[in-house]
Amino acid sequence: MAQFPSILQIPDFVTLVTEQETSVLQGQERLQVQDVEITIVNGKITLQADTTPVCRLQLRWNFAMPKNARILGDTWERGYGDLEWRGYVPHRAMPWYFLALCDQTLSGYGVKTNPDGLCCFSCDPKGITLYIDLRCGGKGVVLGGKTLLCAHLVCTQTQTNQVAVSAGEFVKQLATENCTPDHPIYGFNNWYYAYGNSSHEDILENTKHLASLTKDLENRPYMIIDDGWQVERKAGYIGGPWRQGNEKFSDMAALASQMTDLDVLPGIWFRPLQNLDPQIPTAWRFAGREDLLDPSLPEVLEYIKDDIRTLVGWGYQMIKHDFSMIDLMGGGVIDTNHSPWMRGDIPFADRSKTTAMVIKDLYKAIHDATDGKALILGCNCEGHLGAGFMELNRTGDDTSGVEWERTRKMGVNTLAFRMMQQDAWYAVDADCVGITKHIPWEKNRHWLRLLAFSGTPLFVSVAPTTLNQEQNEELAQMLAIASRPRPAAQPLDFVNNTCPTRWMFGDKEETFDWFDSCGIPPVL
């Protein structure tokens, strides 16, 4: 049995980075540098400071790791087809948690959800490092005497021959709270056949199609109106205001009512932080960006809550909010290192809040504003900080209605490697089945079947006239399967395959052929 060390013991070294200096300290329960006090007790790492601008903590545990371990880390935001088990990669940033596997021994190292810092790990043959970014945007946080719960560590070790199952059990231990839906989620989303080119009439036709395929099912489906309904949509801008539709969507409340009359649950997409509403004061905007709101301000959170109340008041029962990580962090978060912040040295308006606290406050405000009348589906979100504030989370980058290789890369990978978060923090949405003329039905039906049997949400993008009768009948069967509770599927070969082919559905194993055998390479 391989022996993995514990990080619940006091680290060997603690590094404190402030705006003035970097201090490397021998690890102990209590450390003091000027007016900064660090406490490490029972895996809880807290920090209190007054006027010193605090930037980062770094904790290092020195010990020998098993030589042949395979390592799996999580990601800051969504998976981009890049999640995988690897050997030791010392520069690899692994946000929030990682798993180490050797000789059927699985060890989990992680941080409980909803901490006050952005936490990630690195691992090398001689030890483990935890990095905690405590900045307020790009500047040190000025706490004024407040105490932060920087991280609450969890460390487990188990013997297993079911790696995916044990990984899921570990991730459940990281949850401080969750708000998973009380029924299976499935339905349509119009994005991957419309790509923003839609109308009131198109949505109604799509809703009628969905209703016809699910007419005998007790658990009713959702129809999500994605990007394209809002007033301001132009090249380089897909934001708000969000309190009326454009000329193709003249009455959003009437549309929701018509969808409800068809016995389908209405859902709608919006982007909370990008907004050109001229009524918004300049002081509410993020420094240097006239189109972005600064959610560290209570006035901004109240404005966003009013947006949510508007959408819920129209009758929408699922709210998909998007782009928060891109808008907060300054761009895509692929290939970022030990912090996803990309806006240079610009801070938020409220210097007493860390970036993690700002993100949590935003997600909580959005969820609270529904008053329990709508489910929240997060997209481009920091899921670890959204646990408890979203019932569903899009855990991978976009699939496609145009390129099958993109669906295979993004969809299958994120379902396999973030399946362990299913029902631990939220329901895991690995994204849609984009059914169009551009992708052969024979390929899409495999992705459709995997999602339907996976126990995770199933969303399908398909225009009403795309499928023939036989294909519609098969789609109806898959929607029916997805409408009923199922155990989470398990990827059996994901330790050695980033696009797993062998899946366990309950007590039944099924193999999926994702790969062309005619020698034609995938599009890269």
BATI-425349 format. One record per residue (C-alpha): residue in three letters; y, x, z. Coordinates in pm, whole numbers, padded with zeros to 5 digits, always signed. Each point is the difference from the previous one (the first is absolute). Example, Ala and Ser with C-alpha at 12.3 -4.5 7.8 and 13.67 -1.06 7.14 Angstrom:
// BATI-425349
ALA-00450+01230+00780 SER+00344+00137-00066 
***
This chain:
// BATI-425349
MET+00000+00000+00000 ALA+00335+00142-00106 GLN+00252+00043+00279 PHE+00357-00105-00068 PRO+00268+00080+00260 SER+00227-00256+00165 ILE+00379-00031-00032 LEU+00026-00200+00322 GLN+00038+00327+00188 ILE+00335+00175+00038 PRO+00090+00185-00322 ASP+00021+00378-00005 PHE+00354+00000-00134 VAL+00283-00252-00034 THR+00289+00066-00237 LEU+00324-00192+00046 VAL+00250+00000-00286 THR+00356-00117+00066 GLU+00308+00034-00219 GLN+00098+00309+00201 GLU-00324+00192+00053 THR-00379+00020-00021 SER-00193+00056+00324 VAL-00368+00098+00007 LEU-00151-00083+00339 GLN-00336+00050+00168 GLY-00164-00340+00030 GLN+00011-00181+00334 GLU+00044-00357+00126 ARG+00378+00022+00038 LEU+00239+00215-00199 GLN+00378+00029+00026 VAL+00247+00145-00252 GLN+00363-00065+00094 ASP+00027-00382+00032 VAL-00325-00064-00191 GLU-00309-00081+00207 ILE-00346-00023-00160 THR-00296-00156+00183 ILE-00365+00013-00110 VAL-00228-00209+00222 ASN-00331-00166-00097 GLY+00077+00039-00369 LYS+00345-00160+00027 ILE+00281+00219-00128 THR+00344-00109+00116 LEU+00341+00156-00043 GLN+00328-00071+00178 ALA+00336+00150-00096 ASP+00369-00061+00051 THR+00245+00162-00243 THR-00222+00259-00171 PRO-00080-00108-00361 VAL-00381+00017-00013 CYS-00172+00057-00335 ARG-00372+00071+00041 LEU-00292+00073+00228 GLN-00298+00208-00104 LEU-00317+00021+00211 ARG-00274+00255-00064 TRP-00357+00004+00132 ASN-00186+00326-00063 PHE-00378-00028-00023 ALA-00279+00068-00246 MET-00077-00292-00231 PRO-00351-00044-00149 LYS-00031+00220-00309 ASN-00132-00260-00245 ALA+00211-00300+00097 ARG+00130-00248-00256 ILE+00346-00137+00077 LEU+00159-00335-00095 GLY+00366-00073+00070 ASP+00212-00310-00041 THR+00330-00019-00190 TRP+00363-00084+00082 GLU+00026-00311-00211 ARG-00246-00109-00271 GLY-00294+00182-00151 TYR+00063+00135-00350 GLY-00360+00059-00102 ASP+00014+00321+00205 LEU-00189-00089+00316 GLU-00311+00212+00048 TRP-00223+00199+00234 ARG+00071+00372-00035 GLY-00071+00329+00173 TYR+00265+00175+00205 VAL+00342-00010-00170 PRO+00243+00141+00258 HIS+00315-00121-00180 ARG-00135-00354-00047 ALA+00214-00253+00184 MET-00209-00284+00144 PRO+00224-00277+00137 TRP-00101-00193+00312 TYR-00371+00090+00015 PHE-00282+00197-00155 LEU-00379+00003+00014 ALA-00224+00306+00009 LEU-00368-00021-00100 CYS-00274+00258+00051 ASP-00379-00045+00036 GLN+00035-00379+00050 THR+00253+00056+00278 LEU+00326-00182-00063 SER+00307+00090+00202 GLY+00321-00200-00017 TYR+00346+00131+00087 GLY+00295-00237-00006 VAL+00311-00160+00139 LYS+00014-00360+00117 THR+00203-00232-00221 ASN+00374-00062+00047 PRO+00112+00332+00153 ASP+00365+00108+00009 GLY-00059+00305-00222 LEU-00138+00068-00348 CYS-00327+00178+00078 CYS-00233+00203-00216 PHE-00275+00256+00048 SER-00118+00316-00166 CYS-00337+00159+00059 ASP-00134+00350-00063 PRO-00311+00190+00112 LYS+00182+00125+00313 GLY+00155-00322+00125 ILE+00208-00313-00040 THR+00377-00050-00020 LEU+00187-00323+00061 TYR+00350-00031-00151 ILE+00233-00270+00136 ASP+00324-00064-00189 LEU+00252-00150+00244 ARG+00309+00019-00218 CYS+00237-00285-00073 GLY-00026+00023-00375 GLY+00097+00358-00080 LYS+00174+00081+00332 GLY-00122+00047+00354 VAL-00031-00315+00209 VAL+00251-00027+00287 LEU-00179-00200+00268 GLY+00266-00032+00267 GLY-00260+00010+00277 LYS-00264-00219-00171 THR-00371+00089+00013 LEU-00213+00000-00314 LEU-00374-00059-00018 CYS-00041+00262-00272 ALA-00376-00047-00032 HIS-00301-00134+00187 LEU-00302+00208-00102 VAL-00353-00128-00060 CYS-00301+00228-00048 THR-00361-00113-00047 GLN-00331+00149-00102 THR-00318-00178-00109 GLN-00333+00061-00166 THR-00031-00217-00309 ASN-00179-00051-00327 GLN+00249-00274-00095 VAL+00321+00194-00043 ALA+00211-00289-00130 VAL-00105-00228+00286 SER+00074+00264+00265 ALA+00332+00081-00165 GLY+00099-00366+00027 GLU-00094-00007+00367 PHE+00223+00303+00063 VAL+00299-00151-00184 LYS-00032-00319+00208 GLN+00053+00214+00310 LEU+00340+00108-00135 ALA+00136-00355-00006 THR+00253-00091+00268 GLU+00033-00346-00159 ASN-00081-00180-00322 CYS+00062-00336-00162 THR-00280-00034-00252 PRO-00023-00335-00181 ASP-00237-00260+00143 HIS-00143-00090-00342 PRO-00100+00190-00316 ILE+00291+00061-00236 TYR-00036-00040-00376 GLY+00186-00134-00300 PHE+00227+00101-00288 ASN+00296+00234-00042 ASN+00185-00010-00333 TRP+00110+00365-00017 TYR-00268+00171-00212 TYR+00023-00231-00297 ALA+00371-00090+00025 TYR+00154+00326+00132 GLY+00317-00186+00099 ASN+00027-00220-00310 SER-00065-00344+00146 SER+00151-00342+00064 HIS-00030-00317+00209 GLU-00222-00152-00270 ASP-00221+00309-00025 ILE-00062-00003+00374 LEU-00092-00367-00008 GLU-00250+00058-00281 ASN-00148+00293+00191 THR-00021-00218+00312 LYS-00175-00279-00191 HIS-00252+00251-00133 LEU-00069+00127+00352 ALA-00030-00355+00133 SER-00253-00090-00269 LEU-00218+00300+00083 THR+00002-00072+00376 LYS+00013-00381+00013 ASP-00311-00035+00219 LEU+00080+00277+00249 GLU+00108-00091+00352 ASN+00186+00328+00065 ARG+00293-00029-00242 PRO+00129+00290-00212 TYR+00344+00160-00017 MET+00213+00035-00312 ILE+00246+00289+00042 ILE+00312+00011-00215 ASP+00065+00370-00045 ASP+00311+00188-00113 GLY+00203-00175-00270 TRP+00131-00316+00166 GLN+00313+00151+00162 VAL+00359-00023-00122 GLU+00067+00375-00032 ARG-00266+00165-00214 LYS+00102+00266-00249 ALA-00077+00355-00109 GLY-00021+00220+00307 TYR+00046-00287+00245 ILE-00249-00259+00126 GLY+00163-00109+00326 GLY+00182-00293+00161 PRO+00178-00223+00081 TRP-00297-00222+00079 ARG+00141-00342+00074 GLN-00028-00153-00347 GLY-00202+00050-00315 ASN+00118+00110-00343 GLU+00049-00225-00303 LYS-00377-00020-00053 PHE-00054-00104+00363 SER+00274-00251+00066 ASP-00148-00164+00312 MET-00232+00214+00211 ALA-00054-00271+00261 ALA-00103-00252-00267 LEU-00243+00254-00147 ALA-00162+00059+00341 SER-00031-00376+00046 GLN-00165-00044-00340 MET-00246+00280+00078 THR-00083-00163+00333 ASP-00056-00334-00176 LEU-00265+00176-00209 ASP-00175+00096+00326 VAL+00083+00369-00040 LEU+00186+00203+00265 PRO+00327+00148-00135 GLY+00080+00368+00050 ILE+00297+00210-00106 TRP+00102+00367-00038 PHE+00326+00160+00111 ARG+00153+00341+00075 PRO+00177-00010+00337 LEU+00218+00311-00013 GLN+00142+00009-00352 ASN+00275-00261-00024 LEU+00327-00023-00196 ASP+00123-00317+00172 PRO+00382+00048-00006 GLN+00026-00180+00334 ILE-00177+00287+00176 PRO+00251+00230+00178 THR+00014+00362-00115 ALA-00066+00111+00359 TRP-00348-00154-00018 ARG-00105+00222-00289 PHE-00186+00328+00015 ALA+00224+00304-00031 GLY+00069+00081-00364 ARG-00193-00298-00140 GLU+00190-00318-00084 ASP-00323-00186-00082 LEU-00204+00076+00316 LEU+00025-00153+00346 ASP-00029+00204+00321 PRO-00263-00173+00218 SER+00094+00197+00311 LEU+00286-00251+00041 PRO-00071-00333+00175 GLU+00234-00179-00243 VAL-00214+00115-00293 LEU-00319-00115+00167 GLU+00153-00340+00063 TYR+00106-00023-00365 ILE-00356+00083-00114 LYS-00138-00256+00245 ASP+00225-00259-00164 ASP-00150+00099-00337 ILE-00346-00066+00144 ARG+00108-00330+00150 THR+00131-00101-00343 LEU-00333+00078-00170 VAL-00201-00176+00270 GLY+00243-00292-00005 TRP-00065-00042-00372 GLY-00369-00046+00086 TYR-00157+00340-00073 GLN-00296+00071+00226 MET-00056+00366-00084 ILE+00283+00254-00022 LYS-00072+00326-00181 HIS+00261+00261+00092 ASP+00016+00316-00205 PHE+00161+00344-00042 SER+00089+00066+00364 MET-00137+00356+00000 ILE+00168+00090-00330 ASP+00330-00153+00112 LEU-00008+00153+00348 MET-00137+00342-00087 GLY+00184+00065-00325 GLY-00272-00011-00263 GLY-00374-00014-00052 VAL-00195+00152+00286 ILE-00275+00166-00202 ASP-00054+00371+00072 THR+00234+00007+00297 ASN-00094+00238+00275 HIS+00022-00053+00376 SER+00276-00262-00026 PRO+00069-00256-00274 TRP+00380+00022+00041 MET+00167+00098-00331 ARG+00370-00080+00051 GLY+00120+00341+00112 ASP+00203+00012+00322 ILE+00127-00359-00013 PRO-00067-00194+00324 PHE-00015-00372+00068 ALA+00311-00163+00147 ASP-00162-00034+00344 ARG-00072+00359+00104 SER-00194-00113+00308 LYS-00296-00122-00208 THR-00269+00213-00160 THR-00102-00081-00356 ALA-00327-00144+00132 MET+00193-00233+00232 VAL+00222-00116-00289 ILE-00308-00079-00211 LYS-00166-00191+00284 ASP+00314-00202+00068 LEU+00022-00097-00368 TYR-00361-00116-00021 LYS+00024-00187+00328 ALA+00318-00178-00110 ILE-00164-00113-00323 HIS-00308-00128+00178 ASP+00190-00172+00281 ALA+00225-00183-00247 THR-00297-00192-00146 ASP-00042-00175+00338 GLY-00371-00019-00075 LYS+00053-00210-00315 ALA-00095+00269-00254 LEU-00229+00302-00025 ILE+00148+00341-00070 LEU-00141+00223-00273 GLY+00146+00350+00017 CYS+00022+00221-00310 ASN+00128+00359-00015 CYS-00002-00012+00380 GLU-00087+00239+00279 GLY-00307-00192+00115 HIS-00051+00189+00326 LEU+00344-00117+00114 GLY-00054-00347-00145 ALA-00315-00086+00194 GLY+00077-00319+00188 PHE+00287-00087-00235 MET-00190-00076-00322 GLU-00314-00202-00054 LEU-00076+00182-00326 ASN+00091+00343-00135 ARG-00021+00136-00354 THR-00174+00326+00078 GLY-00003+00154-00350 ASP+00235+00056-00289 ASP+00011-00246-00291 THR-00308-00079-00202 SER+00069-00111-00358 GLY-00016-00272-00260 VAL+00025+00265-00273 GLU-00206+00309+00097 TRP-00350-00040+00140 GLU-00004+00363+00113 ARG+00296-00069+00230 THR-00175-00296+00161 ARG-00312+00207+00054 LYS+00195+00295+00141 MET+00231-00192+00232 GLY-00199-00310+00085 VAL-00351+00128+00068 ASN+00123+00307+00186 THR+00231-00186+00237 LEU-00256-00273+00069 ALA-00262+00259+00091 PHE+00212+00235+00208 ARG+00223-00251+00181 MET-00267-00265+00046 MET-00031+00136+00354 GLN+00339-00162+00077 GLN-00128-00347-00098 ASP+00045-00241+00292 ALA+00084+00296+00225 TRP+00374-00019-00068 TYR+00028-00259-00279 ALA-00188-00125-00306 VAL-00023+00278-00259 ASP+00132-00094-00345 ALA-00124+00256-00255 ASP+00206-00178-00270 CYS-00064-00239-00284 VAL-00247-00047-00278 GLY+00234+00014-00301 ILE-00175-00210-00265 THR+00164+00037-00341 LYS-00098+00067-00362 HIS+00065+00371+00058 ILE-00298+00048+00234 PRO-00356-00100-00100 TRP-00136-00284+00212 GLU-00321+00198+00060 LYS+00198+00265+00186 ASN+00224-00234+00200 ARG-00288-00219+00109 HIS-00146+00291+00200 TRP+00326+00044+00190 LEU+00018-00378+00045 ARG-00352-00013+00139 LEU+00056+00292+00239 LEU+00313-00160+00144 ALA-00159-00345+00025 PHE-00294+00130+00201 SER+00199+00259+00199 GLY+00127-00231+00274 THR+00359+00104-00081 PRO+00272-00205-00173 LEU-00054-00074-00370 PHE+00303-00048-00225 VAL-00035-00054-00373 SER+00268+00026-00270 VAL-00098-00204-00303 ALA+00190-00219-00245 PRO-00150-00350-00037 THR-00109+00049-00364 THR-00151+00349+00034 LEU-00361-00084+00085 ASN-00264-00204-00179 GLN-00203-00268+00175 GLU-00283+00231+00105 GLN+00242+00255+00143 ASN+00194-00271+00185 GLU-00326-00120+00153 GLU-00078+00351+00122 LEU+00353+00039+00137 ALA-00041-00330+00185 GLN-00323+00127+00155 MET+00169+00317+00123 LEU+00293-00195+00144 ALA-00246-00222+00185 ILE-00176+00304+00146 ALA+00333+00151+00107 SER+00104-00328+00166 ARG-00275+00032+00261 PRO-00023+00249+00289 ARG-00202+00310-00078 PRO-00067+00326+00185 ALA+00198+00299-00121 ALA-00182+00183-00279 GLN-00102+00360+00059 PRO+00031+00280-00258 LEU-00326+00192+00034 ASP+00081+00307-00211 PHE+00369+00050+00080 VAL-00056+00335+00173 ASN-00087+00155-00338 ASN+00169-00235-00247 THR+00368-00100-00010 CYS-00098-00305-00209 PRO-00310-00125+00183 THR-00272-00168-00202 ARG-00235-00109+00282 TRP+00120-00281+00224 MET-00163-00193+00283 PHE+00082-00371+00025 GLY-00147-00112+00332 ASP-00367+00098-00034 LYS+00004+00028-00381 GLU+00079+00316-00196 GLU+00160-00022-00345 THR+00084+00271-00253 PHE+00309-00007-00223 ASP+00030+00203-00319 TRP+00365+00102-00016 PHE-00042+00274-00256 ASP-00022+00013-00379 SER-00319+00168-00124 CYS+00111+00048-00363 GLY+00188+00324+00057 ILE+00352-00147-00013 PRO+00202+00151+00287 PRO+00218-00224+00216 VAL+00375-00005-00046 LEU+00152+00248+00246 
***
